[in-house]
């Protein structure tokens, strides 16, 4: 067995480098039981599809779908009102300027 001359941690603290007097550099895992974490098939289309898929519960998904349809319907109705009335009678109000809560009479 050769004498160890120097020891150095890697910058990410995952490996230890050791140099001996026989001019060898050895690379050791800092935590021996830790896996190296090689991503072999990360660019495969099926793996990428699973990785990018965001699972949303059915109740939330269906409710958001209904809300999207309602928003689209309101927008379409306002556009139709503007198209079929005298110019300037139905003003265009941005979403940010519209009231969030309205009074019921």
Secondary structure by P-SEA (a helix, b strand, c coil): ccccccccccccccbbbbbcccbbbbbbccccccccccccccccaaaaaaaabbbbcaaaaaaaaaaaaaaaaaaaaaaaaaaccccccbbbbcccccccccccc
